Structure formats: C-alpha cells, structure tokens
Amino acid sequence: MKPIAPRHRTSARTLLATGLITSLALVSGCAKSENDSADKDKSSTSQGDSGQVVASPSTGSGPTCAIDAYGAQKTDLKTATVGFSQSEKEANPFRIAETASIKAEAKQRGVKLLTANAQSQFSKQISDVQDLIAKGADLLVIAPLNSDGWEPVLRSASAKHIPIITIDRKINAAACKDYVSFIGSDFVEQGKRAADRMIEATGGKGEIAILLGAAGNNVTTERTKGFEERVKEKAPGLKIVFKQTGEFAREKGQSVTENLIQSKPGITGIYAENDEMGLGAVNALKGAGKQPGAVKIVTIDGTRNAVQGIVDGWIDGVVESNPRFGPLAFQTLDTFTKGEKVAQDIVIQDSEYTKANAKSDLGKAY
C-alpha cells in the first residue's frame, strides 16, 4: 500500500454526513458458488433488483467517519491488499454468495485479496484475521461470527492503523475508533416484517415457535426483538410458546422442529431466523406427514430454495437479507481511503418474497 498523505490522528468525533449515499447506492448480481468460473463470477454486475442498495442514513444525517479521525493513511485502493475474513462454512448459501461477491468485486477492481474462512469457529476467526494482518493486509473486511471478543484483533489492527469494515453482523466496539463502518441490514426491522407475514398467514391467532439463530451476535438478538415486539403490538392472540436455537443450520433446525412437533403438536406457525433453519423445519414437517401450509413458516434471508418453498406451498413468506456485499464494501473502502467521509452505519434496503411474487422473482434469489 502506497500512502499519499502523512499519517495523523485526531480525536474521534461526530461528523456531518455527505453525499456518500449516492456513490454507495450500487447494484450487484448474485454468484452461486465460491468456485464459479470466471464467466459466472461476475456478482458485481447488475441483475435487475438483486443487488444491494443503501436505505439509510439519508444524505445529510447520521454519524460518519473520516480517515484523519480514524488515524489511518490516505491510500489508492488499487495498490492496497485487502483481507477478507468469512465466518461460517460455505455450506450456507448466504455465505457462498457473500464470499463470491467479495471475490468478484476485488477481481473486477484489480485489488489483491487475501481470504480466510473460520469454518464457524470463533477462535479460528480471531487467528485468521491476525494472520491476514501478518500477511500484509492493509485493509480488512470482516463478516463476524460473534459480536463480542474482538479485542485481540482490534489491538493488532490499531497498532498498524488498518481500517476495518464489518459486514452482515456488528461487533461490539466503537465505530470510527475500533472499526470504520458496519454494512448490513436493519435486523430489528427484519424481525418486524417477519412478524407481519406471520400475523397475515395465521390471522393473528394461535401458537407459534421461534427457531433462534446462533447465540452471541446481534443478528439473533435483533431479529428476535423485532418479531416479539411486533407480535405483542399487533397480534395479542398470537402466543409464542416455544423458543430454541437452531444455530442458523438446516440440520439443527430440522431436529429442533422434530422435537417441537412432539411437544407442541398443535403448533400454528414457525418463525425461523434464517432460511436454512426454515428449510430444516420443512423437512421435519414432511417427515411427520404434514401437508404444505398446515404449519405456517416465515423465514429471513432470500435463498433460492426458501423462495421455491413459497412456490411449493411450504413457506408463507421470506424477508430478504441481501448477502452481495462486494460492491458496497469496496466502494466504502475506496471512498474512505481517499480521505472522504463514510457513514458509520450503512443500512441496506431488503426486499421480500410472498406468495404474490415468489414465482416471478425466483431469479433474484441466491
């Protein structure tokens, strides 16, 4: 990385937002496999409405971060080495699409990219990121497994003034001090939208279960909060009678649902905090001889299999959580390293799949 301005640090401060949103409102396509061919690995190109678009903060509002406040150096992104830390096994379609998008954007921009996959082990992710730093990463993009426990990485990055962007999940640290920006969805809002779909599917009455995501990260906490708040507000006749983690995994979602069917045979609906758990629930219901639609299922993510589940009658709604972070992450790094302000929280706009649009919009799923 070739600095083009001297390094200096000032105290972190609240800065007025600028017109960054215009430059960040990018559209990217979907890549299905981390190992796709070069022709297929073009997730940064436009494919209808399948890419990420910034929803907030609006121009002129929200805290921002500038390179002098962070203490790093102005840099030409093309000369830099970017390290990307993936948190989970590539069996999850969300992670496959996320990694493919990062790789495709780096390739398109001609940026050197170092990658690591923690295989769903947090201790490995910490050592992975430290290894990326040791290998010469000038900038870091991290998809965190957990929100807590990042102090060793933050100390190492701070010592070398390495800017960090987190995607999909937040870390519990100080923006524009420990990391530059978080890019991701409004997870509370996702939970509320999922509750709206469940209320519509059940008529606002009955007993429902929640398949919780993995513990220790803000996604699980906020998706649960939004769902429970909206149900309490709008559907007091809808009772949450069961909550158990499915760890964001299909197999675990299936086994938990199998137990649920035994303990709560009259269950009306299942809210799965990601598609993989929801698809596991579908498998369990099929195994128990249930018919499509007998138990209402609402999920979050937007994978092709889940959207197909709506078409097939097994799933009633899917709230999108768009994993195509490549263009937006690299644009944020480029803007920041040029010395321009970036938002500390860059919230993306997510769409939704229902019985009305699932068949026509199936091609937008990942």
N, C-alpha and C positions, 0 to 999 in steps of 0.2 A: 504494500500500500504506500502510495506516494503522497505525503502531506503537502498541501499547497498554502497552508497558513500556519503560523505558530500556535502551539497549544496553550490554552489558558483556561482557568476555571473561575467561575463566579458562583455566588450562592444561587441555589435553585429558587425559581420564582414563578409566580403565575404570569403567563403571557397572553396577550390578546390573540385569538385565532385569526388566521388569514385565509386567503382563498385556496388553501390546500385541498379542500374537498373537491374542487373542480378537477385538479390533477389526479386525485385518487379515485375518482368515480370510473373505474376501469371495468371492463368486461373480459372474462376469461372463459375458456371452454373447459371440458371435462376430459380427463385422462383416466383410463380404467385400470392400468397396471403400471407399477413402478418400472417394469421391464419392457414396456411397449417399444416398438420400433421407432426410428426417428420420424417416420411419417405420421405415426399415431401420437407421438409425444409432443403435441402442439397445444397443450392445455391453455396457453396464453392467448390463443386466437379466439375471436368472438364466435359464439354459437348461440344465437338468439338471446334469451334472457337467462342463460345458465350460469353466467359469471357473477362475481361479487360487485356490488355497488354500495357505496358508502351511504348509510342512512343518517348518521349524526356523528359528531356535533355539526350543527349548521354553521355556515360561514359567519365568522364574527363572534362565535361563542365557544365556551369550553376552554379548559387549560391546555396549553401547548408546551412543547419543549424545543429548545434551540441548542445548537452544538456548544455554544460558549457556556450555557448553564450546565450542561452535562459534563463538560470538561474534556471532550474528545477533540479530534482534529478534522478540519475540512479535508475532504478526500474525493478523488474521482473514483466512483464505484467500479468502473471498468478495470482499474488497476488493483482492486481490493480482492481479498479472499474471504468468502462468506462461509460460515459454518452453520449447518442445519442439524438440529437435534430433534429426531422424531421419538415420540414417547412409547408408542404401542406397536405390537406385532402387526405386520402388513396383512393379516387375515381380515381385518376390518375394512370394508370398502371406503369408509371415510378417510382412514389413514392412507390407503392406496392412492386415492385421488389427491389428497393433500400433498403427499411426497412427490407425486408425479407433477403436480402444478409447480412446486418449488423448483424441481429439476428442469422442467421445460422453460420456465422463465429465466433461470440462470443461463441456460444454453442459448436462448434467444438473445440475451443481452451480452453474451460473451464473457460472463463473470465466472471466475474459478469458484467451484463449490465443493466443500467438504461435507460429507454426510455421516450420520451415525444413527442407529436405531437401538433404543433401550430395551426393546422386547418386553415392555410392560413391567420393567424392574426399575424402581426409582433410584436405588443406589447405583445402578449401571448408568442411568441418565446423567447423574451428577459426574461420574467419572468420564462419561462420554464427552460432556461439554468441556471439562477440564483438559481432555485430550485434544479436542478441537482447538482450544486456545494454545496448547503446547505445539500443535502442528502449524500454527501461524494464522489462525483465523483473525481477521481484522474486524469483522462484524459478525454478529450472531443472530440467528432466527431460531427460536426455541418453541416447540409445542410441548408444554409442560405436562408431565404425568400427574403430579401433585402441585398444590398451590404453596405449601409450606416446605421448608428445608433447603432453600436455595442459597443460604448464606455462603457456603464454600465457593460456589460458582461466582456469586456476586463480588466476593472479595478478590478473586482471581481476575475477573473482568475489569473491576475498578482499578486494580493495580496497573493494568495496561491500557486503561481508558478505552475499552472496547464497547461500542454501542450494542445494546440488546433490544431486539423486538420479540415480543411473545405473541403467539397466535393461538386462537381457539380457547385456551384457558389462561387465566391470570395467575400471577404469582403474588404472594403476599409480601410486597416490598414497595418502595417509594418510586413512583413514576418520575422521570426526569432526574433521578439520582441513581437508583439501582438499575433501572432499565428505562428505555426511551418511551416506548409506546406499547399498548396492547391492541391487537386487532382481532375482533371476534364479534359474536352475536350478542344480543341482549337476552340473556338466558332466563331472566325473570319473565320477560315478555313472551318468550317461547313457551314457558310453563302456562302462562295465562291463555295463550292461543290454543294450547293443547286442551286445557280445561273447557274452553268454549266449544271445541269439537266434541268433547266427551259429553257435555251438557246437551248439545244438539242430538247426539247419537242415542242417548239414554232417555231423553225427555226430562232430564234433571232429577230423576228418581232412581233409587236402587243402591246397591253396594258395589264399591269399586276398590280395586287394588292398585298399588303403585310398585312397579319394578324400579327400584332406585338405581342410579348409576353408581360408579365406584366412589368409595369414601375418600375424603382428603382433597377434593378440588372444588372450585367454585361452581362448576357446571352443575354437578349434582345438587348442591345446596340451593342454587338459584332456580333451577328448573322445578324443584320440589316446592320452594316458596311460592313461586308464581302460580303453580297449579292449585295448591291448597288455598291460597288467598282468593283466587277467582271462584273456586267451588263454594267456599264459605260465603262469599259475597252474593253469588248469583243462583246457587242451587243448594239450599239448605236440606233438600230432600235427598241429596246425593251423599252417601256416607262412605268415607274412606275407612275401610275395615281391615286393611292389610298393607303393610309396607315391608319390603325386604330387598336387599341389594341383589342385583343380577350382574353387577360388576361390568356393565356395558358389554357383556359377552353373550352370544347366542345360546351356547350350551348351558350356561348358568341361568339364563332367562327361561329356558325350557324346563330345567329341573325345579326351579322355584315355582313355576306355574303348575307343574305336575303336583307339587305339594299343596299349592293353593286350591286346585280343583278338589283335592281330597278334604281339605279343612274347611273350605267355603264353597260347597257345591252350587250354591245359588248366586254366585258372583255375577254381577251385571256387566262390569267393564274393567278393562286393564289399561292403565296408563304406563307405557314403557318409556323410560327417559332416553332411550336411543332405539334405532331401528333393529339393531341386532338382537336385543332382548325381546323386542316385539315379535320378531320372526321366530325366536325360540318359543314364545308364548303360543304362536300359531301352531307350531309343531306339536306342542303339548296338547292343545285343544283337538287337533286332528287325531292324535293318539288316543284321546279319551272318547272319540266318536262324536264330537260336537260338530254341528253344521256351521258353515260360514255365516257370520253375523249373530250367532247365538250369544256370544260374548263380545261386546264392543271393545275394540282395541284402537288406541290412539298412540302414535309414536312421534319421535323427533329425529330427524336427520335428512331424509330425502334420497335414500339409496334406491336403485332401480328395483331391487327385489321387494322393498317395502311398498313402493308405489304400485308395483304389479299386484301386491297383496290387496290393494284397494280395488283394482280392476277385478280381481278374483272374488271379492266379497268378504275377505277375512279381516281386513283392516279398514277402519272408518275414517281415518284422517292422519296425515303426516305433515308436521310442521318442519320446514326445511331448516337445516343448519349447513350453510354452504362451505365446503372444505377447500375451495380453489383459491388459496391464499397467495399463490406465487406472484402475480402481477402487483397486487396491492402491497405485499410485504417488500418487494424490491423497489417499488415506487417510493414507499415511505423511507427506505434506507437511502435512496438516491437523493430525495429532497432534503433529508436531514444532513447527509454528509456534504451537501453543497452549502450548508450554512443556513438553510431556510427552516422556518418553524414547521413542526408537525404536531398533530393532536396527540395528546397522551392516551386518549381512549378513542379508537376508531371503530365505530359500531357499524356492522354491515346490515344490509336490508335482506331479510329472508322471505322467501315466498312460501307457498303452502299447497299441499295436494289434497283434494277431496274427491268424492265420487263424481263431481261435476267436471273436473279437469284431469283426472289421473290418466285416462287413456290418451288424451290428446297431448299431454305434457310429459309422457313417459320418457321421451327422448332427452329431456332436460335433466333427468335424474342421473346419478352417478353409480 
